[in-house]
Amino acid sequence: MNVQDFFNQDKIIDLSFFNFENAITAAYYANENLEVQKVNKNFVDFFPVLGNIKNVYFPSVLEQLGVPEEQISQFKSELDKNGKVLIPQILIDIDGKERTFSLLSAKTKNKNFEYLNGVQGQFVDRTAEWELRREREQLYEQSKIDNRIIEEKSTQLENLATRLAKYLSPQIYKSIFEDKQELKNTHSRKNLTIFFSDIIQFTDLTDTMEPEKLANVINSYLSEMSTIAVKSGGTIDKFIGDAIMVFFGDPETDGEVQDALKCLEMAIMMRNRVEELQKHWKKMGVKNGLGVRMGVSTGFCTVGNFGSDLRLDYTVLGSPVNLAARLQSAADRNTILIDENTNNLVNEVVNTQKHNSITPKGFTRPIDTFVLSDFKSDEHKNKRKMLSHSGKRVEINVIDSSDIRAAIKELKNIQEKFEEEYSTDE
């Protein structure tokens, strides 16, 4: 006689199921044939639509709950194969609301009571957890969308900033994009060195050249002059047709003497670069090449933002500005004409020759002028980088100095091509 014969089967099942009676999960016990023998109160509360399911085949219970056939097959196959099964997400409609449960079931074994050999399991309501998970996934997806939008806007802003940089002097660009303070109509009085240049007989050039060729010539000229101005530390104020205005001493200064010297070095480099590009411009249709005249003056100016709430211009005002423009008009072809103030600051370092005394329009007294030739120091002159070189057999002229690395790469490509084509020649 077996031990189980001395005990009431229902009582033993109740005892074995005791721990599940007050569980917060919906627990069940089924025999080896998967017929439900016992459920706790929460099972009834969770699934009131089922009613009394004692002795009902548990897969049929799952079917009544609307569990998909695929998950029911998974329940049976994993239970047979592994003795246990976990289905983490089962969607069940209860009173018109979809809830999410996980189902954990395992086979039970008992040597003394055969009727305890079956399956115990429980449904765990994970609706809140899965809702939080969905919200988190939605937030994650939204964050990816937001990040993509931010990246697109950042790219747009970078492109805009790049385009704006072409319209602004680097110093002005830096003050706008890096200064956290609000841009105000602030002005100051400073001792500045002003530079003006223009192309001789530019009007005649515009009347004789086709618009496309004229644009190529002027853009080439302005690009080269701007590159030199920026490298020299000058603030490009504006282009007025073919004319260029640059000033030194604001927003950054090295002192009035060094500001003046940097301006003159820039003017000399511009003059030299114009000479280097004469052949190039003649090939573009400028028969007599480009003749440039330059004027430089030094004096106290008012510098700052001028304009309206709709548009501001960072510029300088004062008689030195007018004087630099007049000096430029009075200069000869490819000549740099400077005023007495500038000459007094730099005459120990540069070579100048006394020119005419002129009374420019708007001035009441004569102004002594001087023609700038070059710096006195050979060491200083030898530091300049030439962009044109002539040898016995080869002449090189870099016509676009905006990207020297690209120019060097082109030269290397030409070298490789020559070596490939002429490597077999004696």
C-alpha positions as CSV (number, residue, x, y, z in Angstrom):
1,M,0.0,0.0,0.0
2,N,1.4,3.5,-1.0
3,V,1.6,6.5,1.3
4,Q,-0.7,8.5,-1.0
5,D,-3.5,6.0,-0.1
6,F,-3.6,7.3,3.4
7,F,-4.3,10.9,2.4
8,N,-7.1,12.7,0.7
9,Q,-6.0,13.7,-2.8
10,D,-7.8,17.1,-2.8
11,K,-6.3,18.0,0.5
12,I,-2.8,17.1,-0.6
13,I,-3.2,19.2,-3.8
14,D,-4.5,22.1,-1.7
15,L,-1.5,21.8,0.6
16,S,1.0,21.7,-2.3
17,F,-0.8,24.7,-3.8
18,F,-0.8,26.6,-0.5
19,N,2.0,29.0,-1.5
20,F,0.1,30.2,-4.5
21,E,-3.2,30.8,-2.8
22,N,-2.3,34.4,-1.8
23,A,0.2,35.1,-4.6
24,I,-0.2,38.3,-6.6
25,T,0.1,36.2,-9.7
26,A,-2.6,34.1,-11.4
27,A,-1.4,30.6,-10.5
28,Y,-2.7,27.2,-11.7
29,Y,-1.9,23.5,-11.2
30,A,-2.6,20.9,-13.9
31,N,-2.1,17.1,-13.9
32,E,0.2,15.2,-16.3
33,N,-2.5,15.4,-19.0
34,L,-2.5,19.2,-18.7
35,E,-6.0,19.2,-17.2
36,V,-6.4,22.0,-14.7
37,Q,-6.9,20.8,-11.1
38,K,-6.4,24.0,-9.1
39,V,-6.3,27.8,-9.6
40,N,-5.9,30.6,-7.1
41,K,-8.2,33.5,-6.5
42,N,-6.1,35.9,-8.7
43,F,-6.5,33.5,-11.6
44,V,-10.3,33.9,-11.4
45,D,-10.0,37.7,-10.8
46,F,-7.6,38.1,-13.8
47,F,-9.7,36.0,-16.2
48,P,-13.4,36.2,-15.1
49,V,-14.4,35.2,-18.7
50,L,-13.2,31.7,-18.1
51,G,-15.5,30.6,-15.3
52,N,-14.9,27.2,-13.8
53,I,-12.0,25.5,-15.7
54,K,-11.4,22.5,-13.5
55,N,-10.4,19.4,-15.5
56,V,-10.2,21.6,-18.6
57,Y,-7.2,21.1,-20.9
58,F,-4.9,24.0,-20.2
59,P,-4.0,24.7,-23.9
60,S,-7.8,25.0,-24.4
61,V,-7.8,27.6,-21.6
62,L,-5.1,29.5,-23.4
63,E,-7.1,29.3,-26.6
64,Q,-10.2,30.7,-24.8
65,L,-8.0,33.6,-23.6
66,G,-7.2,34.5,-27.2
67,V,-3.5,33.4,-27.0
68,P,-2.2,32.9,-30.6
69,E,-1.8,29.3,-31.8
70,E,1.9,29.9,-32.3
71,Q,2.4,30.6,-28.5
72,I,0.2,27.7,-27.5
73,S,2.4,25.4,-29.7
74,Q,5.5,26.9,-28.1
75,F,4.0,26.3,-24.6
76,K,3.5,22.6,-25.3
77,S,6.7,21.9,-27.2
78,E,9.0,23.6,-24.7
79,L,7.3,22.0,-21.8
80,D,7.7,18.5,-23.3
81,K,11.3,19.1,-24.4
82,N,12.7,21.1,-21.4
83,G,10.2,20.4,-18.6
84,K,9.6,24.2,-18.3
85,V,8.6,27.1,-20.5
86,L,8.7,30.9,-20.3
87,I,6.7,33.0,-22.7
88,P,7.6,36.6,-21.8
89,Q,4.8,38.5,-23.6
90,I,1.3,37.3,-24.1
91,L,-1.3,39.8,-25.1
92,I,-4.8,39.1,-23.7
93,D,-7.9,41.2,-24.1
94,I,-9.8,41.7,-20.8
95,D,-13.0,43.7,-20.8
96,G,-12.0,45.5,-24.0
97,K,-8.5,46.4,-22.7
98,E,-5.4,44.7,-23.9
99,R,-3.1,43.6,-21.1
100,T,0.3,42.0,-21.2
101,F,1.2,38.8,-19.2
102,S,4.2,36.5,-19.0
103,L,3.5,32.8,-18.5
104,L,6.0,30.6,-16.5
105,S,5.2,26.9,-16.2
106,A,7.2,23.9,-15.1
107,K,6.6,20.2,-14.6
108,T,6.4,18.9,-11.0
109,K,7.6,15.6,-9.6
110,N,6.8,13.8,-6.4
111,K,7.7,10.2,-5.5
112,N,5.1,9.8,-2.8
113,F,2.1,11.4,-4.4
114,E,1.5,10.6,-8.1
115,Y,-1.3,13.1,-8.4
116,L,1.2,15.9,-7.6
117,N,3.1,15.0,-10.8
118,G,1.8,17.6,-13.2
119,V,2.4,21.2,-14.2
120,Q,2.5,24.3,-12.0
121,G,2.5,27.7,-13.5
122,Q,1.5,31.4,-13.1
123,F,0.6,34.3,-15.2
124,V,2.4,37.6,-14.2
125,D,0.7,40.8,-15.1
126,R,3.4,42.9,-16.8
127,T,1.2,45.5,-18.4
128,A,2.7,48.4,-16.6
129,E,6.2,47.1,-17.3
130,W,5.6,46.7,-21.0
131,E,3.9,50.1,-21.2
132,L,7.0,51.7,-19.6
133,R,9.2,49.7,-22.0
134,R,7.1,50.9,-25.0
135,E,7.3,54.5,-23.7
136,R,11.1,54.1,-23.4
137,E,11.4,52.7,-26.9
138,Q,9.2,55.5,-28.2
139,L,11.3,58.1,-26.4
140,Y,14.4,56.4,-27.8
141,E,13.0,56.5,-31.3
142,Q,12.0,60.1,-30.8
143,S,15.4,61.0,-29.5
144,K,16.9,59.4,-32.6
145,I,14.6,61.6,-34.7
146,D,15.5,64.6,-32.6
147,N,19.2,63.9,-32.9
148,R,18.8,63.5,-36.7
149,I,17.0,66.9,-36.8
150,I,19.6,68.5,-34.7
151,E,22.4,67.1,-36.9
152,E,20.5,68.4,-40.0
153,K,20.1,71.8,-38.4
154,S,23.7,71.8,-37.3
155,T,24.8,71.0,-40.9
156,Q,22.5,73.8,-42.2
157,L,24.0,76.2,-39.7
158,E,27.6,75.1,-40.5
159,N,26.8,75.6,-44.2
160,L,25.3,79.0,-43.5
161,A,28.3,80.0,-41.4
162,T,30.6,78.9,-44.2
163,R,28.8,81.0,-46.7
164,L,28.7,84.0,-44.3
165,A,32.4,83.6,-43.8
166,K,32.9,84.6,-47.4
167,Y,31.1,87.9,-46.8
168,L,32.9,88.8,-43.6
169,S,36.5,89.5,-42.6
170,P,37.8,86.7,-40.3
171,Q,38.1,89.1,-37.4
172,I,34.4,90.2,-37.8
173,Y,33.2,86.7,-38.3
174,K,35.0,85.6,-35.1
175,S,33.5,88.4,-33.1
176,I,30.0,87.6,-34.3
177,F,30.1,83.8,-33.8
178,E,32.2,83.6,-30.7
179,D,31.2,86.7,-28.8
180,K,28.4,85.6,-26.4
181,Q,27.4,89.2,-25.7
182,E,24.7,90.9,-27.7
183,L,26.0,92.9,-30.7
184,K,25.7,96.6,-29.9
185,N,26.4,99.9,-31.6
186,T,29.7,100.3,-29.7
187,H,32.3,102.6,-31.1
188,S,35.8,103.6,-30.2
189,R,38.5,106.0,-31.2
190,K,41.7,104.3,-32.3
191,N,44.9,105.0,-34.2
192,L,44.6,102.8,-37.3
193,T,46.5,102.3,-40.5
194,I,44.2,102.4,-43.5
195,F,44.8,100.8,-46.9
196,F,43.0,101.4,-50.2
197,S,43.7,100.0,-53.7
198,D,42.0,99.8,-57.0
199,I,42.6,98.8,-60.6
200,I,43.7,101.5,-63.1
201,Q,41.2,102.1,-65.9
202,F,38.8,99.5,-64.6
203,T,35.9,101.1,-66.3
204,D,37.6,100.6,-69.7
205,L,38.1,97.0,-68.8
206,T,34.4,96.5,-68.0
207,D,33.4,98.0,-71.3
208,T,35.7,95.8,-73.4
209,M,35.5,92.4,-71.8
210,E,32.7,89.9,-71.8
211,P,30.9,89.6,-68.4
212,E,32.0,86.1,-67.8
213,K,35.7,86.8,-68.5
214,L,35.5,90.0,-66.5
215,A,34.1,88.2,-63.5
216,N,36.8,85.6,-63.7
217,V,39.5,88.2,-63.8
218,I,38.1,90.3,-60.9
219,N,37.3,87.3,-58.8
220,S,40.9,86.0,-59.3
221,Y,42.3,89.4,-58.4
222,L,40.1,89.9,-55.3
223,S,40.7,86.3,-54.1
224,E,44.5,86.7,-54.3
225,M,44.5,90.1,-52.6
226,S,42.1,88.9,-49.9
227,T,44.2,85.9,-49.1
228,I,47.2,88.2,-48.6
229,A,45.2,90.6,-46.5
230,V,44.0,87.8,-44.2
231,K,47.5,86.3,-43.8
232,S,48.9,89.7,-43.0
233,G,46.3,90.2,-40.2
234,G,44.3,92.9,-41.8
235,T,40.6,93.5,-41.4
236,I,39.0,93.6,-44.8
237,D,36.4,96.4,-44.5
238,K,34.8,96.1,-48.0
239,F,35.1,95.7,-51.7
240,I,33.8,98.6,-53.8
241,G,33.8,97.2,-57.3
242,D,37.5,96.6,-57.9
243,A,38.6,98.7,-54.9
244,I,39.7,97.1,-51.7
245,M,39.7,98.7,-48.2
246,V,41.7,97.1,-45.4
247,F,42.6,98.5,-42.0
248,F,45.0,97.4,-39.2
249,G,44.7,98.1,-35.5
250,D,41.2,96.7,-34.8
251,P,39.8,94.5,-33.5
252,E,43.3,93.2,-32.8
253,T,46.4,95.4,-32.6
254,D,50.2,94.9,-32.2
255,G,50.8,98.5,-31.5
256,E,50.7,101.4,-34.1
257,V,54.2,100.8,-35.4
258,Q,53.7,97.0,-36.0
259,D,50.2,97.6,-37.4
260,A,51.7,100.1,-39.9
261,L,54.5,97.7,-40.8
262,K,52.1,94.8,-41.3
263,C,50.0,97.0,-43.6
264,L,53.0,97.9,-45.7
265,E,54.2,94.3,-45.9
266,M,50.7,93.4,-47.1
267,A,50.8,96.2,-49.8
268,I,54.2,95.0,-51.0
269,M,53.1,91.4,-51.2
270,M,50.0,92.5,-53.1
271,R,52.1,94.5,-55.6
272,N,54.4,91.5,-56.1
273,R,51.5,89.1,-56.5
274,V,50.0,91.3,-59.1
275,E,53.2,91.2,-61.1
276,E,53.3,87.4,-60.8
277,L,49.8,87.0,-62.3
278,Q,50.2,89.4,-65.2
279,K,50.8,86.6,-67.7
280,H,47.8,84.7,-66.4
281,W,45.5,87.7,-66.7
282,K,46.7,88.5,-70.2
283,K,45.8,85.0,-71.2
284,M,42.3,85.6,-69.8
285,G,41.9,88.6,-72.1
286,V,43.4,91.6,-70.3
287,K,45.7,92.8,-73.1
288,N,47.8,95.2,-71.1
289,G,47.6,93.3,-67.8
290,L,46.2,94.8,-64.6
291,G,47.7,98.0,-63.2
292,V,47.1,98.6,-59.5
293,R,47.6,101.7,-57.3
294,M,47.6,101.7,-53.6
295,G,47.4,104.3,-50.8
296,V,48.1,104.0,-47.1
297,S,47.5,106.5,-44.2
298,T,47.7,106.4,-40.5
299,G,45.6,108.4,-38.0
300,F,42.9,108.3,-35.4
301,C,39.5,106.9,-36.6
302,T,36.2,106.0,-35.2
303,V,35.7,102.3,-35.5
304,G,32.7,100.1,-34.7
305,N,29.3,99.0,-35.8
306,F,27.3,101.6,-37.9
307,G,23.9,101.2,-39.4
308,S,20.3,100.4,-38.3
309,D,18.5,97.7,-36.5
310,L,18.0,95.9,-39.8
311,R,21.6,96.0,-41.0
312,L,25.0,96.8,-39.4
313,D,28.3,97.5,-41.0
314,Y,31.6,97.1,-39.0
315,T,33.7,99.9,-40.5
316,V,35.9,102.9,-39.8
317,L,35.2,106.6,-40.2
318,G,37.6,109.6,-40.2
319,S,39.9,111.7,-42.3
320,P,42.6,108.9,-42.5
321,V,40.1,106.9,-44.4
322,N,39.5,109.7,-46.9
323,L,43.2,110.4,-47.1
324,A,44.1,106.7,-48.0
325,A,41.5,106.8,-50.7
326,R,43.0,110.1,-52.1
327,L,46.5,108.7,-51.9
328,Q,45.4,105.7,-53.9
329,S,43.9,107.9,-56.6
330,A,47.2,109.9,-56.8
331,A,49.5,106.9,-56.9
332,D,51.1,105.8,-60.2
333,R,50.7,102.3,-61.7
334,N,51.8,99.6,-59.4
335,T,53.0,102.1,-56.8
336,I,52.3,102.4,-53.1
337,L,51.8,105.9,-51.8
338,I,51.9,106.6,-48.1
339,D,51.3,109.7,-45.9
340,E,53.7,111.4,-43.6
341,N,52.3,109.9,-40.4
342,T,52.9,106.4,-41.7
343,N,56.3,107.3,-43.0
344,N,57.3,108.7,-39.6
345,L,56.3,105.4,-37.9
346,V,58.2,103.1,-40.3
347,N,61.0,105.0,-42.0
348,E,63.7,103.3,-39.9
349,V,62.6,99.9,-41.3
350,V,61.5,100.6,-44.9
351,N,62.8,102.5,-47.8
352,T,60.7,105.4,-49.0
353,Q,61.2,108.3,-51.4
354,K,59.7,111.7,-50.9
355,H,56.9,112.3,-53.5
356,N,54.7,115.3,-54.1
357,S,52.9,117.4,-51.5
358,I,49.2,117.3,-52.4
359,T,46.1,118.9,-51.1
360,P,43.5,116.2,-51.4
361,K,39.8,117.1,-51.8
362,G,38.3,117.8,-48.4
363,F,41.7,118.7,-46.8
364,T,42.7,122.3,-46.0
365,R,46.5,121.9,-45.9
366,P,49.1,120.1,-48.1
367,I,50.0,116.5,-47.3
368,D,53.5,115.2,-47.8
369,T,53.5,111.9,-49.6
370,F,56.1,109.1,-49.9
371,V,56.5,106.2,-52.3
372,L,57.2,102.9,-50.6
373,S,59.8,100.7,-52.3
374,D,60.5,97.8,-49.9
375,F,61.8,96.9,-46.4
376,K,65.5,97.7,-45.8
377,S,66.4,94.3,-44.4
378,D,67.3,91.6,-47.0
379,E,66.6,89.0,-44.3
380,H,63.0,90.3,-44.1
381,K,62.6,90.3,-47.9
382,N,64.0,86.8,-48.3
383,K,61.3,85.4,-45.9
384,R,58.6,86.1,-48.4
385,K,57.2,83.1,-50.2
386,M,57.2,83.4,-54.0
387,L,54.4,81.7,-55.9
388,S,56.1,82.0,-59.3
389,H,59.4,80.4,-60.1
390,S,61.4,80.4,-63.3
391,G,64.2,78.0,-64.1
392,K,66.3,77.3,-67.2
393,R,63.7,74.9,-68.6
394,V,60.6,75.3,-66.5
395,E,58.4,78.1,-65.3
396,I,55.9,77.6,-62.6
397,N,53.1,80.1,-61.7
398,V,50.6,79.3,-59.0
399,I,47.5,81.1,-60.2
400,D,45.3,80.3,-57.2
401,S,47.0,80.6,-53.8
402,S,43.9,79.9,-51.7
403,D,44.8,76.2,-51.3
404,I,48.6,75.7,-51.5
405,R,48.3,72.0,-50.6
406,A,46.1,71.5,-53.6
407,A,48.6,73.3,-55.8
408,I,51.4,71.1,-54.5
409,K,49.3,68.0,-55.2
410,E,48.8,69.2,-58.8
411,L,52.5,69.7,-59.2
412,K,53.2,66.2,-57.9
413,N,50.6,64.8,-60.4
414,I,52.3,66.7,-63.2
415,Q,55.7,65.3,-62.1
416,E,54.3,61.8,-62.1
417,K,52.8,62.2,-65.5
418,F,56.1,63.5,-66.9
419,E,58.1,60.7,-65.4
420,E,55.6,58.2,-66.8
421,E,55.6,59.6,-70.3
422,Y,59.4,60.3,-70.6
423,S,60.9,57.6,-68.4
424,T,62.0,55.6,-71.5
425,D,63.5,58.6,-73.3
426,E,67.3,59.0,-73.2
